[in-house]
């Protein structure tokens, strides 16, 4: 099982070094105001298998709505890039399902949840509008879709900034110079203005690395020893022969 590391490596051409948010100084904006009107969409457990698609579709729609509202606030504040960074921190925290279960539990007092939100905000140094976003999500019992919201926000950010995101999987953490070469290769293949790499570890690769990029990770480069071993093994596979007796 691969262990996801949410550290990212960003490559930008010299002419585009400034982020899309660099033109304006941050100013106060309220996520709660931008998100006004979003339904809580608190879902009861589905009773039949045929009903599973409905909650899933509702969750996807909710995640897109929250991500859109948050992106509007971040764009207004001129803090798109910082907001991506904040959401990556939240993604790491909410990767533990127990965190979302705690926030979505209606028996937990709101002031207790507020204390944990304050701790997360301080320890992760979240921007005020991201803290507002987290409070709105918790108030609407939607903590369980935080990872989906993060993914949707990244899609918006990538489209606005011309950024290609690639996931690099290796046995050990690669050095910065290696990641830079991978980023340059991805940039050359995609023609993207910027490239952001996310890294994760997977000991099953034995050695080497893989790179996944494109919409929904549709493109894949496999430079792992595991792949080489599989290819060598396949060359020695003998066709089955039917013996007459």
BELRAHU-V352381 format. One record per residue. N is the residue number from 1. D_CENTER is the distance of its C-alpha to the mean C-alpha in Angstrom with 1 decimal. Layout:
{{N;D_CENTER} {N;D_CENTER}}
This chain:
{{1;17.7} {2;15.1} {3;14.0} {4;10.5} {5;10.9} {6;8.3} {7;11.1} {8;10.8} {9;13.9} {10;14.7} {11;17.7} {12;19.7} {13;23.2} {14;25.9} {15;26.7} {16;23.2} {17;22.5} {18;22.4} {19;19.1} {20;19.3} {21;19.7} {22;22.6} {23;25.4} {24;25.6} {25;26.1} {26;23.9} {27;25.8} {28;25.5} {29;23.7} {30;23.0} {31;19.9} {32;22.3} {33;24.5} {34;21.9} {35;20.7} {36;24.3} {37;25.2} {38;21.9} {39;23.1} {40;22.2} {41;22.0} {42;22.8} {43;23.3} {44;26.0} {45;25.6} {46;26.5} {47;30.1} {48;30.1} {49;27.9} {50;28.4} {51;26.8} {52;23.4} {53;22.2} {54;23.1} {55;20.9} {56;18.0} {57;18.8} {58;19.3} {59;16.0} {60;14.3} {61;16.8} {62;16.2} {63;12.4} {64;13.4} {65;16.2} {66;14.5} {67;12.0} {68;15.1} {69;17.2} {70;14.9} {71;14.6} {72;18.4} {73;19.1} {74;17.0} {75;18.9} {76;22.1} {77;21.6} {78;20.7} {79;17.7} {80;14.8} {81;13.8} {82;14.4} {83;12.4} {84;9.2} {85;10.4} {86;11.3} {87;8.1} {88;6.6} {89;9.9} {90;9.7} {91;6.7} {92;9.0} {93;11.9} {94;11.1} {95;10.3} {96;14.1} {97;15.4} {98;18.5} {99;16.9} {100;16.0} {101;19.4} {102;21.1} {103;20.0} {104;20.7} {105;24.0} {106;26.7} {107;29.3} {108;27.5} {109;29.2} {110;27.2} {111;28.6} {112;27.2} {113;23.7} {114;24.4} {115;25.4} {116;22.1} {117;20.1} {118;22.5} {119;22.0} {120;18.2} {121;18.8} {122;21.4} {123;19.9} {124;16.6} {125;18.6} {126;16.7} {127;18.2} {128;20.6} {129;18.8} {130;15.6} {131;18.0} {132;19.6} {133;16.5} {134;16.0} {135;19.7} {136;19.7} {137;17.1} {138;19.1} {139;22.3} {140;21.3} {141;20.3} {142;16.8} {143;14.9} {144;14.1} {145;11.8} {146;9.7} {147;6.5} {148;7.7} {149;8.5} {150;5.3} {151;4.4} {152;8.1} {153;8.5} {154;6.7} {155;9.1} {156;11.8} {157;11.5} {158;11.6} {159;14.5} {160;16.3} {161;16.1} {162;16.7} {163;13.7} {164;12.9} {165;9.8} {166;11.0} {167;10.4} {168;13.6} {169;15.0} {170;18.3} {171;20.8} {172;20.9} {173;18.9} {174;20.0} {175;21.9} {176;20.9} {177;23.5} {178;22.2} {179;18.6} {180;20.4} {181;22.4} {182;19.5} {183;17.8} {184;21.3} {185;21.7} {186;18.5} {187;19.6} {188;23.1} {189;22.1} {190;19.9} {191;21.8} {192;18.7} {193;19.6} {194;16.7} {195;14.6} {196;11.6} {197;11.3} {198;9.1} {199;11.6} {200;12.4} {201;15.9} {202;18.0} {203;21.7} {204;22.7} {205;22.4} {206;25.6} {207;25.1} {208;23.5} {209;20.0} {210;17.9} {211;15.7} {212;13.6} {213;12.9} {214;13.7} {215;12.9} {216;11.4} {217;12.1} {218;15.7} {219;17.1} {220;17.8} {221;19.9} {222;21.5} {223;23.5} {224;23.7} {225;27.1} {226;26.2} {227;26.2} {228;29.5} {229;31.1} {230;30.2} {231;31.8} {232;34.8} {233;35.3} {234;35.2} {235;38.1} {236;40.2} {237;39.8} {238;43.2} {239;43.9} {240;45.4} {241;49.1} {242;51.3} {243;54.4} {244;57.7} {245;59.7}}
